[in-house]
Amino acid sequence: MIQETMLTAQDVAARWGVCVQTVYRLAAKRDGLPAYKVGRCIRFKADEVAAYLENQAVKPPELEPGMKVGRFQYKPGMKVVSI
């Protein structure tokens, strides 16, 4: 039988540099971090933690063809509105 490495919430928090409550919050989400209850403790599989993190990668937005991105310049008399 192959034995997998199981991590505690503290282990995951230390790897990611976040607080333990963030790990518990992610585990409580419907499509969140997969977790397993062992007795009264929650454990995480190391490979699933790595896969979850990989799926959370943020990709920069792609410009549509023909779109130009320029720098905003204020011109005197321009009406400035905050959103």
N, C-alpha and C positions, 0 to 999 in steps of 0.2 A: 504494500500500500504506500502510495506517495504522500509524504507529509508536506503540506504547504505552510509557508510562513504567514502567520496571522499577526496583524498589528493592532495595537490599542489606539484609542482616539488620541492619546498623548503622543504616540509615535507618529501618527499621520500629521498632527498639528506641528510637531517639531520638523518634519520633513518639508512641509509647505510654508512654515513661518507664519502660521495663523494661530488664533486661540482655539482651545479645545471646544468651546461652544460653537464655533464656526463649523467644525467637523461634525458635531452632533446635528446642527441645523441642516447641513448638506445631506446627512444620512436620513433625515426625516422627510426630505422632499420626495415626491412621487417618482421623478426621474433622476433622483440624486445619487449620491455615493452609495454603492451596494454595501450593506452591513449585515452581520450575522450575530444573533444573540446566543451567547454561550453562558449558561447559568444566568447571572445577573449582569454580566458584562457584555459589551458590544465589541466585536472584533471585525477587522477588515482584511481581505486578502490583498497581498502586496501587488499582485499583477492587476487586480481590478482597480486598485488605487491609481496605479500608473496609467491604465487605460482611461479612467475617468478624467484624469488630469489632461491627457492627450486630446480628449474630445472637447475640452473647454478652451482650446486655442482660439484666440481672437485674430481674425483675418482683417487686413485693412480693406476699406471699401474700394470697389473698382469703379472707375469712371466710365460712363457710357461714351461711345464714339462721338466725337464732335464737341464734347464738353470741355470747357477751359476752366481752370481753377486759377483765380488771380487773388492778389492781396487786396484787402479792403482799404480804401483810402477815404478819409473824411474830407469833405469839401465844405467850405464855409456856406452856411445857409441850409445845409442838409438837416432834415428832421431825424433825430435819433430816438428810436423807440426801443425800450427794453422788453424782453419777452418773459 
